[in-house]
Each structure stands twice: as C-alpha cells, then as structure tokens.
C-alpha cells in the first residue's frame, strides 16, 4: 500500500502522556503497514540532541526566554534537515514528540511575550506546520506529579512549578482554537489504553 507523507505532532504540558502516546501511535501505524519515523524535540538528530541537554538540564534561570528560543529554533532546523524532511520525502509518517507549538507556548507565552518572534523565526527557518497535532490535556497538578515521579535529569521546566503548568495548559488549549484544522484535544486523564485507542481512531481517519 502507498500512503501520503504526514507530520503528526504530540503536544501538551509536562507529564501529559504525550511521549507514551506518540510511541504507541507509532507502533500502531507500523502494524497497519505505514512507514513511520518516531522522533522528538528538542532532539531527533545528532546536533539537536546536543542542544537538548543545554535547554532541558540545569538551573531554571540558566537561559532567558530569548536565548531559549534561539536554541530551540537551531535544534529544530537541524532536526528538520537531517530527519523530518528526508522521511517525508520518501512518503513516511513522521510522529514527533513536540514541535513548534511547544515553543509558541513555552517561550512565546509563558516565559516571555515572544509569540510574534516565535512565528517570525519559524516562518524564516522552518517554514512548515504539522499536518495533524494531538494536544494531550491533563490537570496541571496531575501532570506535574507524573513528571516529577520520573526523577530524571531533564526537569528544568518542571522546576518552574505548578503555576507555569497552568499557564502552559491554557496556552495549548488556545492554540487548539487558533489551529482547529489540525489540532485535536485529547483527554489524557484516562487509562493509557483508552487514550491510545482514541488517538489511533483520529490518526487513521486523518491519514485516510
């Protein structure tokens, strides 16, 4: 079977389950015969992975919102060149854990009033939106508890606290209203199997 290339992204606050659901959708679509590339941001290419450690580890005040924006854009450009565009060129479905919508929320809304700058940089350096976006919605307190329970080293944004999680959730829901043609808000506060079935139904309908 032949399928058209699509860029599917997963967005949401920390601990929303987006990484789990992105992986499950990748497995589901592969089992259905799709060629799938499962990737993440920041990261997804060697250069972008190096930048990832710079922006996700360390003190919360390590970088200003402006510096973060430049670092994330640089990582995304490398990811686009090395991973996303080559995969789309051969007709693959690219499933990405975070993309520009995270930058629109984290740096554009919650870390500074930088949304216009985010959009200008994205247009200049990336020039592509996702075809389908799943916004995993979950109560901020629940998400933060889940994220902290991981006890990983990439907790710089979680360390900003629950107030920032509330603002991020609001930002993602506003983006869903701004881009209704590609955004699907998914209730992530349900059993993982139930969420995965919902996501798979929507994805298959979109891909058809």
Secondary structure, 3 states (H helix, E strand, C coil): CCCCCEEEEEEECCCCCHHHHHHHHHHHHHHCCCCEEEEECCCCCHHHHHHHHHHHCCCCCCCCHHHHHHHHHHHHHHHHHHHHHHHHHCCCEEEEECCHHHHHHHHHHHCCCCHHHHHHHHHHHCCCCCCEEEEEECCHHHHHHHHHHCCCCCCCCHHHCHHHHHHHHHHHHHHHHHCCCCEEEEECCCCHHHHHHHHHHHHHHHHC
